[in-house]
Amino acid sequence: MAVRRPKPRRREPSTSKVISCTQEECPSILPPITIVCEPWVNTAWRRPRQTRKLNLYLPAPPPFSQKRANQWRRWSEDVIPSLLVPYLSYIQQTSVLRYTNAPGEAQQDLAVCQAGCRTRSITVACVHFDALKEINIITCPCFPVPLQLLRRGLFLCAPLVPLLAVDLRVLEFVRLLFVRQAPNQTAWCDAVETFLDGMGYKLSCKNNLRRRFGNTFHWYRVLSILARNHISSIIADVWRGQARIPLIDQPSEYLRSRCLLCFGGNTCHEADARSIPDIIVCIDACFTQKCSTNPRSASSIDPPNPTPTFFLSNDDVKAMEDFVNSCRGERCRTRASRAQEEEDRYEEGMRVPVSVLNGCGESFVAADEKREKASTRFFTDTGLMALLCRHDRVLWLANLTSAGEKQHYALALLDQLFKHIPPQMTVGLLYDIGCQLERSCRKWNLLDDNTLSRLSFAVAVFHAYGHQWPCQIIYHPRKREGFGLSDGEGCERLWSSLKQLIPSLRVSGFHQRLFVLDVQIRHLDTKSIQGYGHWLHWRWLHCQIKKNVALDGLQDLDVNEDILRAEWKAQIAHPTRPIPRQSKNKAAEVITTILALEKTLDAHETSVRELEMQLYVGAVANVVEFNLQLADARSRRAKIADTLRRRKATLGPQGQADFMTMKNDIFLTIRLNARTVKTRIRDRLRQRKFELERLERLYRATVNEHKLRLNTQYSIKRREPAILKLVSTYNGLCTQLQSLIRQWRAPPSAIPPHLIARDGIFLLDVDDEIWQDIGLDDEGMHPPAWLSDEATRSGIHLQLELDRCIEEETRLRRERSVMQEWMLAEWEAVQTALRDPANDLVMPFHLKARTEELLCICVIWRNKVREIPCACPVESWAARDQDDDDDESVGVVDECDKDGDPAYSEVGDDELMDAIEEVALADEYRYQDEDLIDDVEDSFMPSSPTKSTPKKRRCI
């Protein structure tokens, strides 16, 4: 290492112990390094460079990571557990931070501890909303600093000797703010410092608040999370003790806390609903939630937090990855033999042939595990994968570290789910590449037979366009039994809710990144539990509207239901049959290619003649450039002619005869062209929608990205006329085919293909005409009704729509019953915990607060789900008080009357219902105008319980 500095003076050998000691005597001293001292080099100095080597022992720097780990351990093991009960007590004394402070004890102001402990004086700067103060604290082991500051309504920045403390109300405000906008502690601290500076308050050094506020805020959030979990654990212990059915037949306590509508009921599997999965979940990955690699190449990571997390452990993910790799040990040899196979077939347990699955794998980006979606060179964590229920509640998350969307992440999430559900519970899975995941699970035995029998695969609605049409018939949730009206796009809504965290988490520590994501998910849980009633209400209305439309359409068509179901089975069997052996169709493929080459050659011949005519008449501005253009056109014509000649040479006598027959048949030629154009239209539309999806996922609008977005939008818009022109060309060819059929110049069994409507062509809905190849291939002499009869085709679509609506209606009725069962069980658990004599003076306050929260939620839920009938007889919304002097038993009230309307006149607990009515009266301003419900458009339906209802502005 070259160090430029003046030549040092000659000194006597030093007898310092630091220099004379060896590395064995001082293990903390680094090995000797060589420092090269050289004089300043300039152009006038022509002598050779002279250097001097000095061997020095430099002391090792203090291990900063070890110091941070020790501090983290002191926070997690000592400070936070000791503050849990005092924090709950302070919340009680200040009525949830309503008042400024709670009275402290007199000993904290004494200079000498009465117990004779050794005391210490500490000066702490305190940050309030309107002031910046300094206080002196006399601390001792009997009254440590964290406890004294907490009793003053302050939270410290360091566990032992804090120099800064922040008001709890300030921290609570920041906590609520940073889950509703992008967290930016630097901007917040700068604004506070500027605000206090204008009031005459000034910190001693620059950026003092910013450096310490982050630590204070982080551990305050940890304390608040553990405090709420402590209260929930008390209620859960009581609920576990009064469970009505064995715990082995119920989902785990963790799942019951994640989603009450999916896992909160008393029954998990009904005998009359075998085709409907008990729960519906979705899986998807997001590659925008990345974390950059440490620029200093640090190998250590920040310590973990003592709070529960929704993320799978790295050991579980790694174990699943090793298991998948071991199951695919013979992968290379199997792939080598696959190339020799020529016959399309069904793989074991699959309903779609291999050719269709390969087509889905090639067209869908997520199916290609080798495609690099996030560079592992610049990012240590490349993304997230989430498992959500159909109510958009996060069940588990997996941290991605690979460049692509590998299947072992999804399998690890599913394995975790099946560990927490009873053995008889069934699951419906919606995944963008559900067909590929099921294929891998069955081919490589990644899941056992019992698990596969309880798991139904489907693809998400929004990404179904990326699959082949036979795959959509089998895996689309609107075509597959049991999925109702679930769309499987809950993960996309989750990524939209978390996109505000992308900039800050891009440079965050590993465990800090997971902690911030957990905090944001808990905030979404709080919003969704209040929106359950509204979500069920609008889902029920949406289901009833679609059901009535389907019933009216079927009544107008007047087609027998049994005929429609038989035709639908025939329609499924036709496109999902394996393609015949390739050798049988080889001649037909060559003939098709030759016809296409002939049309291309005719186009080039026309182009060459036009250029030669321009040269002949002298209408050429630049002869040199024109000759080059003409030579290029003649060269392309020669290449195509040579290719055509070689292809014709491969045809045998029978092929030559078939070629002449097809060439002279105008109908077959036009039909071939129409099918080619339609295939091109499908590819263009699919490519356009993939580009729009990537465009919608841009999360920041910097200058360069804004320009890129505008260019992408312009490029997509520019290609729309080309797609519309292809649609016009296809419709023109279809018109010619219809004319030939009317003129009896087509085969007897020919069917006129359907035209493609220009309106809605870019939506790519599953029932659009773009997916159907009616009249474009060879069928039998008597085409089936699902192919030729318009009434039958419309009836099949309406019947499937009606089936999905009935399934959704059944699920909503069951979820409405589960909601009431959960409220009843939760209320009984809270009331039992309140009567527990073991509770101290602090817990009744928080349990009563939980009671008031349940009352408010109960009012909202009851008003919203009033029109949804119960799936089974359920008790009232609350249980009867068991402490009454009389021995009257709790009556079961059947809320499912003949008209399907719940009867709310008879309830078990009059005292509770009075309390509910009081809460409803206090919050009457929220529901006093029923016109707010009528003002909402009928087409509006919240996709997630966290979405609020749009309300119209009122003019005053």
N, C-alpha and C positions, 0 to 999 in steps of 0.2 A: 504494500500500500504506500503510495507516494504522498508525502506530506511536505508542502512547501512552507518553509519557515526559516528564520535566520539560524546561522550556525551556532550551536550552544557553546557556552563557556566550559573550559576544562574544570572539572571538580574532582575532589578526592573521592575515592570509593566510599560510598555510604554504608554505614552499619545498621541501616534501618531493618527492622524485623520483617517488613513487608517485602523488601527486595531479597533478603537473604534466605527467607523460608522457601521450602520446596513445595511442589504440588502435593506430595504425600502428606506433608505436615498440615497444609491448608487445602482441604478438598474444595473449599468454596472459591479458590482462585483458579482462573482459567489457565489453560496451557500457554506457554510463551508464544508470542507472536513477533514477527519481524517487521520493524518499521524502517523504511529506507529514507534517509535524510539526504537530499541533494540540493545543491545551490541553485539560485535563480538562473535560468538559462536565457541568454540573449544572443543576438546575432553577432555581437563583437567578440564574444568568447569563443575562440576556436579550439580551446584545449578539450581533450576528452572529458566526458562527464565523470565526476568523482562521487562515489556514494559511500555511505557509512551505515552499517547495520547495528542495531541495538536490540538486545533481547530483554524484554520487560515482562513482568507478571502483572496483568491488570486484574483488579478485583471484579468478580462477577456482579452484574446488576441485580438489584432485588427482584425476586420472582413476583412480578405484578399479578400474574394469573393466579398464583397460589394465595396472594393476599386478598384478591377479589373473591376467591372461593371460600376463604375463611369468613369473610364478611357476609357472604351469601348464606353460609351455613348458620352463622349467628342470627341472621334475620329469620331464617326458616325454622330453626329448632328452638330458639330462645325468645326472641322479641315478639314475633307474631303470635305464637301460642299463648304467651303471657298477657297479651293485649286483647284477646278474643272476648273474654267475659267483661273486662272493663269497658271495651268499646260498646258492647250491647247495653251495658249499664248507662253509659253516657248518652246513648241514643234514647234510652228511656227517660233519663232525667231532663234532657233538653227537648223532649217531645219531637223526636226525629229532626234534630238540628233547627227546631223552630226558634229557640231562644239563643241568646248570645253565648252563654257559658253556664256551667254547672258549678255549684260551690265546691271548692276543694277542701282538703283536710288541713288542719292547722299545722301539722308536723312538717309539711313541705316548705313552710316559710321559716322554720327554725334553722339557725346556723349550726347547731349541734344536735345530732340525733339523740333522742332520749334513750335508745338502746345501747348507746356507747359505740356505735359504728364510726368508722373513719369517713368523714364527709369530704366533699369536693364542690367547689363553686364553679359553675359553668355559665357563660354568657351566650344567649341564643337570640338570633335575630328572627322575629316573628312576622310573617306576611299575612295581612288581613285584606279584606276587600277595600278598605278605605284608609289604611295606615300601615306603617312599617315600624315596629317597636323592637326594643331590646329588653330582655328580662334576664335576671340572675336567678339561677336555680341551685339550691344546695342539695346535692344528691348523695345517697348512701345506698348500701345493699338493701336496706329495708324499703326505700322509696327510690327506685331507679329513675333515670331520666325519662324513658318512654312512658312510664305510668304517670309521672307528674305532668308531662306535656299533654298527654291525652286528657287528663282531668281538667286541663285548662282549655280544651277544645283545639289542641294543636297536634300535629303529627310531625315526627322528626325525620331528618334526612340521613342520619347515621345511627347505628345501634348503640354506640358507647358515648362518644363525645360529639354531639351534633352542634353545628354552627348555625343551622337554619331550621326553622319549623314553619309549617303552613297551616292556616286555619282549615278545619275540617269542612266548613261550608264552601271554601274556595276549592278544595280538592273534589268535593262532591259535584260542584258546578262544572269543573273541568272534566270530570268523569262522564257526566251526562252529555257534555258538549262533544267530546272526542269520539263518541259512538254514533253521532249524528252528522259528523263532517270528517274530512281528512284530518287525522291527528297531526298537529304541528306544535310541539312543545317550544321550539325555538322562537317562533312567532308569538306564541302566547306569553312567554317570559319577557320578550322584548317589549311587548305592549304593556305588560304590567309594570316593568321598570320605568318605561317612559311616563306612564300615568302617575306612578308614585313620585317620580322625579318632578313632575309638574306641581305636585302638592307639597314639595319641599322635603321629601324623603329620598335618601340616597344611600345605596349600598357602598361598602368600603372599597370594593374592587370591582372591576369590569367583569360582566358575565357571571357574577357570583350566583345569581338566582338561577340562571340557565343550567349551570353545572350541577346544582344540588336539587333542583325541583324535579328532575327526571327520576331520581332515586326515591324521593318522597312520594311522588305520584304513583310509581310502580307498586311500592309496598302498601300503599293505602288501598289500591285496587285489590291486591292479594288479601288484605284484611277484610274488606267488604265482601269478597267472594266466599271466604271461609266462614264468615259470620252467617251469611244466608244459608250456606250448606249445613251449618250446625243446626239451625232451626229446622231445615227440611229433614235432616237425619232423625231428629226427635219425632217428627210426625210420621216418618217412614217406619220407625221402629214400632210405633203404636199400630200403624196400619198392618204391619206384618203379623202382629200378634192377634189381630181380629180378622184375618183373611178367611173367607168363606169356603174357598176351594184349596186343595193342596198346592203348594208353591211350585211343585214339579210340573203341574199342568198350566202354569202361567208364565208369561215372559218374565225376564229378569227385572229386578228393581230398577236397573239402569234404563232399560227400554221403557218401562212404565213412566219414568221421569222424563224421557225424551219426547214421547207423543202419547197423550192420553186417549186420542181417538183411535189410534192403531193398537195400542197395547194396554189400555186402561180398563177394559171390560172384564166381566167375570167368566165369559166363555170366549174361546178363541177359534173354535171350529164347529160349524153347524152341519148337521147331517143332510139338510135339504139344499145345501149350496156347495156341492162338491166341485162344480166347475168354476166357482169363483174363488180366487185365492183369498186367504185370510188377510193378508197385507200386501200392499203394492209399494215397491221401492224403485228408485232409479239411481243410476251410476253415471258419472261423467267426469272428465278430466279438464283442467284449466291450466294452460301454459303461460298465462300472463302473471300469475302469482309466483314470481321467481325471486330468488335471493342471489345476489352477486357474490362471486368469489372474493375472499379477503385479498386486497391488493398486496398486503404484506406476507401473504402465504402463511398465515398463522394456522397451526394445526389444532390448537385448543378451541373449544367452544364455550359459550357462556353457560353457567350452571343452570340446572333445571329449576322450575318454580314448584312450590309446594301445593299448587292448586290442581284439581282434576282437569284432565284434558280430553278432547274428543279425538285426538290423533292416535292412530295405531303406533305401537312401539316399533322401533327399527328392527328389533329382534324378530318380531312376528312377520314383518314384511320380508326380511332376509330369509327366514325359514320357509316361507311360501315360495320365494324365488328359487331356493335350492330344490324344493320339492318339484316345482314345475320343470326345472332343468333336468332333474333325474328322470322324470316321466318322459321327457323328450330325448332320451339318450340315443334312440335309434332314428333320429329325425333325418339325418343325411342319407342313410341307406334307403329309407322309405321314399324320400323325395327322388332319389335316383331311379327307383323302380316306377315312380308315378309317370315319368316321361314316356315309358314304354307302353302304358295303358292307352287304348284307343276308344274304349267304350265308356260312355257316361253312365253313372250309377248313383244309387242312394248309399250314403254312408250309414253305419249302424245307428239307429235311433233318430235319424234326420228325415224330415219330410220334404226337403229341397235337394235336388240333385247337385252333384259336385260342380258341374259347369256353372250353375247359377251362383253358388257360393264363391267360386273363383272370380266371377264377374263382380260380385259385391266387394270382395277383397281388393280388387284392382281399382274400382271406382271410388271407394270410400277411403279417405285419408287416414282416419283413425285406425283402420284395420291393418295398415302397414306399420309394423313395429319398428322397422329399420329407418323409417323416415325421421329425420332429425327435426324435432319441433322446438327444442331449446338446447343451446350449446352447453355441454358439460365443461367446456374449457373456461367459460366466463361465468357460469352459474353453478353453485354447489347444490342448490335446490331448484329444480327445473319447473315445478308446478305442484298442483294439488289434485287429488281425486277424492270425490265425496260420495257417500251413500246416504240418500235422503228418503224419507217416506213420502207418500203422496200429498201430505200437507206441508211440504217444504221444510220439515224439521230435520236437522242434521243428526244422523245416527252416529256415523264415524267419518273420519277424514284420514287420508293417507298422504304422506309427504313424498313427492316424486323426486327421484335423484337421477333418473335415466333420461336419455335424449328423446325417447319416444313413449307412446302410451302402451306399455307392456301389460300383458294379461294378468301377471301375478299380483298386481295391485288390486284389480277388481276381485280376484279370487281371495285375496287376504281379507277384503272387506266382507265378502259373502261368508267366508269361514267364521269371521267374528260374529256375524249376525246369527248364523245357525247355532252357535254356541250359547246364545242368549234366549232362544225361543224354545218352547216345548216340542217334543218329537212329532206331534201330530199337526203342527201349524204349517200351512202352505204359504208360499211366497210367489208373487209375480214380479219379475224383474224387467225394467225398461232400460235399455242401453242402446247407444247409437249403433253399436255393432253386436247386437244380441245374437244374431245368427252366427257370427264368427266365434263368439264366446261359447255358445252351446256346441258348436262343431268341435272346438278344441277340448272341451270338457268330456265329450263322449269319445273322441278319438284317442286321447291320451290318458283317459281315466283320471282326470284332475279332480273330479268330485265323485263320491261313491254313489251307488245306485239309489240308496235311500234318499240322499239329498237331491239327486236329479229328479226323482219321482215327486218331490215336493216343490220343485222349482219350475216355473213357467217363464220362458224367454219371450221378449218382444222388443221392438225397436221404438225409439222415441218418435213422436209425430213429426217434429220439426226436421229431423234428419232422415225421414223415410225416403225422401226423393233420391238419396244417394244409393239406394239399393235397387236391384233388378226387380222387374214387375212380379215374377213368381215369388221372390222373397217377400215382397210387400203383402201378397195375398196371405202368406202364412204368418208373418211376424208383425204386421201392422196392428196396433192396438184397436183400431176401429174394425178390423176384420177378424181378430182373434178373440175367442171367448174368454170372459172373466175379467177383462180390464176396464169395462165400462167406458167412461168418458175421461179417464186419466190420460194425460198427454206425455208424462215422463220428462218434462222440461223444468223440473224444480231446481236442478243443478244450474241451469242457465240463469234462473232468477237469483240463485245464491251468488253466482259470480258477479252479477250486476250489483248486488248489495255490498259485495266486498271490494269492488273496484277502486273505491276511494282509498284503500289501504295499500295499493300497489306501489306508489312512489316511496312511501316511508319504509315499507317492508323490503324493498329491493336492497337496502344496505343495512338490514337489521341482523342481530345475532340469531342463532338457530332457535334457542328456546324462547327468546324474546319474541320472535316472529310467531311461533306457535301460541304464545300467551296472548298476543294482541288479537290473533284470529279467534281464539277461544272467547275472549271478552266480547268481540263483535257478534259472535254466534249466540252468546247468552243474551245480548240485547235483542237480537231477532227473535229469540224464544219468548222473551217478555212481551213483545209486540204480538206475536202470533197467538199466544194463549188468550189474549183479550179479543182477538179477531176470529176465533173459532166459530162463534155463533153467527157472525156476519158471513163467514165463508160458507157454512152449511146452508144458510138462507139463500144465498145467490146461486150456489150449485144446484139447490133444489129447484129454483125457478128456471134456471137454464135447462135442467133436465126435463122439466115438464113442458117447456116450450118446444124442445126438439122432439119429445115424445108425441105431442099433439100433432106436429107437422107430419111426422112419419105415419101416424094413424090416419090422418086425413088423406095423405097420398095413397096409402094402401087401399083405403075405402074407394077412392076414385078409380084406381086401376082394376079392382075387383078380380084379383088373381088368387088362386088357392095357395095357402101358406105352405102346404106340403109340396106343391109343385115348385115353389120358389126355393125351398130348402134343398130339394133334389137337384134343381138346376145349379144351385150354388156349389154343391158338392162336385157336380160335373165340371163346373168352371174351375174349381181348385185343381182337380185331377188333370185337366188338359195342359196348362202351362207349366205345371210342376213335374211332368213326366220327363224322364231322362232323354237326352238327344240320342238318336240312333247312332250306330257305329260310324266312325268317320269315313271308312272306306266306301260305304254305301252312298254317301253324299259327296264324295270327292269330285265326281264328274259334274254334278250340279254346281258345286262351288266354282270349278274351272269355267263352266259355261257362263256363270254369272259374272266372273271376272273378265272374260273375253268380251261380253256385251258392254261392260262398263268401259273397257279399253277402246272399243270401237267408237263409242260416243265421244270419248276424249280425243281420239285421233281425228274424228270429223271436226271437232272444235278447233284443233290445231291446223288442220287443212284450211279451214275458213280464214283463220288468222293470217296464214302465210299468203293466201291469195289476195287478201285485202292489202297487205304490205307490198306485194308485187304490183298490184294495180296502182297504188300511190306512186311507186317508183316509175311506172310506165307513163303516167300522165304528167310527171314532173312536179307533183305537189309535195316536194321535200325541201325543207329549209336547210338542214345540215346533212349532206350526203354521207359523210363519214359515220356519224352516229346512226343514221338510218340503216346503213349497210351492216353495222354491228348488230342492230336490233333484228334485222332480217336473218342474219346468219344464226343468231341465237334461237329464233323461232324455228328455222329449218332443222337445227340440231335437236331440239326437243321433239319435233315431229318424227325425226329419224329414230330416236330412242324409243318412243312409244310404239312405232311401227315394228321395230325389232322385237320388243317385248311381246307384242301381239302375235307376231309370227311364231315365237318360241312357245307361247301358250297354246296356240292352235296345234302345234306339232305333238303336244302331249295327249290330245284327244284320240281315242281309237275310232273304229268304224261306227260303233253304236253312239259314241259321244258326238261324232260329226253329224249323225242323223238327228240326234236330240238338239244339237246346236242350231241346225237349219230350221227345225220345227219351232224352236223358241224365237229365233230371229225373225221368222216370217209371221209369227203371231203378234199382232200389234197389242192385244190385250195383255199378254204376259210381259211384254217389254215395258209397257206403261206401268203395270203393277210392280215390276221390279224397281223401276225408277222411283215410284211413290214410296216403297218401303225403305229404299236407301235415303231418301230425303227425310222421312220421318225419324229414322235412326239418328241422322245428323241433327235434327231439331232437338231430340231428347238430350243428346250429348251437349249441345250448346246451352240449353236451359239448365241442365245440371251444373255445368261449369259456371254459369252466371250466378246461380244461387250460392255456390260455394264461395265465390268472390264477394258476394254481398254479406255472407256470414262473417268472413274475415274483416270486412269493412266495418261492420257493426261492433266488433270487439275492440276497436281502437279506443283506448281509455284516456289518452292525453292528446291535447290539441296544440302541440308546439308548432312553430312556424314550418319546419320541414315536414312534420307529420300532417299538418293541415294541407300543405301543398300536395303531399302524397295522397291524402284522402280525396282532394278535389280531382287530381289526375285519375285516380281509380274510378271515381264516380263518372267522370267524363268518358273514360274508356268503356265502362259498362253501358252507359247511355249510347255511346257511339255504335256498339254492337247490336243494340236492340233493333234498328232498321234491318240489319242483315238477317236476324232471326225472323222478323215479320215477313221479309221477302221470301224466306224459305217456306213459311207457312202459306203464303200466297201461291208459291210454286206447287206445294203439296196439294192444296185445295184445287188448283187447276188440273193436276193429274187425276185427282179423284173425280172431278167433273167429267173428264174424258172417259174414265172407266165406267161411270154411270151411263154415259151416252152409248158406249159400246154394248153394255148389257141390255139397254133398251132396244138397240138395233139387232139383237140376237147375234152379235159377233164375239161373244164370250162363251166360255164353257157353261154347260147347263147349271152347274152348282155354284156359279160365281156369285159373290155377295158384294154389293157396292160398299166401299169403305166410307167411314164417317168423316165429314169435314172437321177441321180443327178451328174452333172459334178463336178469334183474335182477342176477345175480351177475356181476361183472366189467364192468358197463356203463360204468364210468368209466375203464377202461384205454385204450379206443380203439385196440385192436390192429388190424393191417392185415387180419386174417382174421376179424374180428368180423362178426356179422350186421347190424350197424348200417350198414355200407357197402353192403349188397346190397339192391336194389329188386326182388327176385324176386316176381312176381305182382302188382306195382303199376303195370305199364304194359302196353300192347297188344303182344302177341307173335303169331307165326304160329300156324297151326293145329296144328303139331307143334313144341312147344318143344324146344330142344336139351337134351342130357343134362347139360351143365354147369349148366343152369338148373333142371331139374326132378328129376334123379336125385341122391339124397343120396350114394350110393356113389361116383358120379363126382366130385362136388364134394369129398368127403373125399379121394379118391384124388389129385386134382390138387394139393391142399394138401400131402399127404404126399410126392408125387413132387417137388414144388419143394423141400421141406425136404431130401429126399435129395440132390438135385442140389447144393444149397448146401453140404451136409456133404461131398460128394465134392470140390467145389472147395476148401473149407477144408482138407480132408485133403491134397490135392495141394500146396497152398501151405505147409502146416506141414512136410510132408516136404522141400520145397525149402528152407525156412528152416532146418531142422535140418542139412541138408547145407552151407548157406552158413555157418552158425555154426561148423562144423568146419573149413571151408575158411579162414575168417577167422582162427581160432585157430592153424591151421598156418602161415599167411602171417605173422601177427603174431609168432609164436614164432621163425620163421626170421629175420625182420627184426631182432628184438632180439638174437638170438645173433650175427648178422652184425655188428651195431653194436658188440657187446662185443669182437669180434675185430679191430675196426678199430684199427690202431696210431696213427691220428691223434688218438684221444681222449686227453684229459688224465687226471689222476688223479681228477677229480671225477665225470666222466660214468659210468665203470664202476659206481660205487656206485648211482647213480640207475637205470641200466639193469638192475642186479641187483634193485633194488627193483621195477622193472617186471616182471622175470621172476617174482619171488615173487607179485606181484599176478596175473599170468596163470595161475600154478599154482593159486592159490586159486579163481579164476574157473573154470578148467578142471575142477577137482574138482566144483564145484557143477553146472556145465552137464552134465558127463558122467553124473552120477547122476540128473539130472532128465530128460534126453532119451534115456535108455537104451532105453525102450520105443517110441520113435518111429523107424520105419524110414527109411533114407536114400532120397532121390529118385534118386540116381545114385551110382555107386561113388566113394568119397572115400578119400583117404589117411588114415592114422591121425591122432590128435589132435596129434601132433608129428612133426617130420621127423627123419630119421636124422642123426647127427653126421657131417658131411662131412669132418671133420678126422681120421677114423680112418686108421690105416696101411693097412688092407686096401682093396681096390678094389671092395667089394661095393656094388651099386647100391641105391638106395632102392626098396623094393618097395611096390606099391600094394595095399592091403588092402581087399577088398570087405566092407563091414560089413552088406550087405543079404543075409542068407541067405534060405533058402526060407521060413522062418517069419516073416520080417520083423523079427527081433531082431538087433541089431548084435552082431558078434563082437568082443569086446574082448581076446581072448586073444593075438592077434598084433598087436604094435606094432613100430614101426620104431626107436624110441630107448629102449633099456632104461634108460639113465641118467635120462632125463626121467621115465619112468614110475615109477622109484624115488623121484624127488623128489616126484612127484604123490602117491604113496602115503604119503610122510612127512607131507606137508601134510594129507592126509586123516586120517592118524592123529592129528596134532596138533589138528585141528578135529573130532575124532570126537564130541565132546559135542554138536555141532550135529546130527549125523545118527544118534546111537547109538540113538535110539528111533524105529523106523519106525512106531510107533503114532501118532506125531504126524501122519503123513499120513492114517492111517485115521480119526483123530479129527475131521478136517475134514469138514464136511458135503459131500455130493455135489453140492449145488446151488451151492456156492461156486465162483466162477471170477474170478480177478483181472482186472479190466478194463484194467489198465495194468501194465507191468513194474515201476513204482515202488511198487505196492501190495504190502504184505506179507501173508503167510498168517496168518489168525487161528488161534492155538493155544489149546487148552483149558488151564485152570489145573489143576495137579496138587495133590492133597490130600496132605499129609504127616502 
